[in-house]
Amino acid sequence: MYYIKKIVLSTGDGTVSSVDLDSGLNIIYGESNTGKSLILDCIDYLFGAKRHRFDAKLDIKYVTLILDVDGKNLTMSRKLDSNDIEVSSLVENIESGTYKIGNTKKSINSVWLRLMGIDENVEILMTLGGRTQRLTLRTFSHTMLLDETRIQSQTSILSQGVGPNQKVATSVLTSFIYLATGNNYLPDEASKDPKIKKAKKDAVKTFVDRSMRVLETKKVSELENFSQESPWELQSKIDAAIDEIGAAEGAMKKAAEKMCELADQIYEIEGQMAESRMLANRNKALLTQYESDIKRLTFIVEGDIQHGKTPVLKVCPFCNGELEKKQSESCVDAAVAEVDKIEIQIRDLRSVQQSIEKELEELNEKKSAVIEERRQIDSVIRGELRPQITRLRSHLQDYTLALKQYKAKELIESFSDVLVKELEVSEIEAESGMDFKFDANRKFNEVFLEDLDEELKELLKASNYINFAGARFDDEEYDVVINGNLKKNQGQGYRALLNSILAMAFQNVLQKKNKYRPGLLVLDSPILSLKEKGDHDEENGISDTMKKALFKYFVNCQRAYQLIIIENDIPEIDYKKTNRIHFTKDENNGRYGLIENYRE
């Protein structure tokens, strides 16, 4: 494991300025224009940057890094505007001497890669078709050093540029895949053998020819009774048939609803008829009772009349005694009066009975009319609507089949074109040797996606991101999506925070993979302009809530890589034993700036 122990700047007048760093968290903060950002520039220059950004008035002549590699010193020193880097090494597998920048035989890239555990000249895929390039630190160093411009960029930190339309290069994806897995997924040597390439070409040709014959047979069978109408005409007929089916089904639905309504009417009429029949039966029974009463009274009257004609005994036939004479009362008048009453009731009952019978006749006629109407509707459904729908559906099936035949014809012809094109491609690849295809996006997602999603979620929670609901890594933009919104749609301050978090997430994932680890991350102004709704810090517009949470994470998180934070202001929290370097821009208070004796 390595870390940068000291950064040294030498000026033309012999002044030496240095910054001591720790292996874990380092925070360099203070006023603007005090040289804080030069820390990142110094590291980038020793990474092998072709150009520097040091102002000429600073009069810097040499930039030096002193590294601690498992307790042993390794020093790199580069003169400004020189392509040579002098290395003094006590590390076993790194030789002292002069190294060059760029892709040369003895490049400074090889030193940095060895520090990460990569001891050989590694080739990675530069294109998906199989072209390769050497793995160098410059391939992915932009994800380790995020200056103030890159940290606020709308594009992914994986993009080597910072413009709005920058894409992530294949080489960046394959370099990260190699760092995480140790596999560079290069094409095998068999793909370069002329005999094997010819065999592949012949196999493709045989497959294409056989497939074309199958397609021809399929075309004949599929296009039997092929319609002479155009697809547009068929589609028009299909649309018309669908409309007519809809109209017919709508009419049938209304007819069915009417049938139900009529059935309810029949049920109601039958109920009324049952009630009338019950009344008629009751009246009939009562009439029969009244007629019986009249017969009974008539019998009594007749008995009374006959009784008057019977001789009356004056002497008892047994004792010859004189019998007492009693005058019995006649019931004829009372019976006659009762009969008159009953006859009146009988007439009323017969009148009511006639009304009920008339009502029953009317209800029966109404029922017959409703039944006839229901029969007619049922006849329309059975004789017109259902046959119409069946006929239309048959036409629709015919039209749809004809349209499918057209689509099958187009598909067969299209597939034939694909086969021919594939054969042409295989012939070209056989000549060029470019028959290799690698899906870098799929492999990158396979290696990183799940772990990145987890890291992003944990980091955003730790930073107390406002209204946090969820986050993920988008496998097309190669960037953060938070609460359903892409990072590029966020404001400048939030982009800086999210870019910083994504850079840390990548470092954390590589640590977990435990294969090849960059070991260093520099973030310049990760929360310089971050502001939450409701904050009223007019001076700098920074959210204290999120800033404190993020810096607490920096302090408390135990990591296996060196983290250097460059900021103007830092929140008031417990920094414990964190290495903090404060540039005050004040002659009477601490260190003025990075370069000793330089004043604006």
Secondary structure, DSSP 8 states (H G I E B T S, - for coil): -EEEEEEEEEETTS-EEEEE--SSEEEEEESTTSSTTHHHHHHHHHHT-SS----GGG-EEEEEEEEEETTEEEEEEEETT-SEEEEEE-STTS--EEEESSSSTTBHHHHHHHHTT--S--EEESSTTS-EEE--HHHHGGGTEE-HHHHT-SS-TTSSS-STT----HHHHHHHHHHHHS------GGGG-HHHHHHHHHHHHHHHHHHHHHHHHHHHHHTTT--SS-HHHHHHHHHHHHHHHHHHHHHHHHHHHHHHHHHHHHHHHHHHHHHHHHHHHHHHHHHHHHHHHHHHHHHHHHHHHHHHTS---SB-TTT--B---------HHHHHHHHHHHHHHHHHHHHHHHHHHHHHHHHHHHHHHHHHHHHHHHHHIIIIIHHHHHHHHHHHHHHHHHHHHHHHHHHHHHHHHHHHHHHHHHHHHHHH-------HHHHHHHHHHHHHHHHHHHHHHHTT-TT---EEEETTTTEEEETTEEGGGS-HHHHHHHHHHHHHHHHHHHHHHTS----EEEEE-TTTT---TT---TTT---HHHHHHHHHHHHH---SSEEEEEES----S--TT-EEEEE---TTSSB--SSTT---
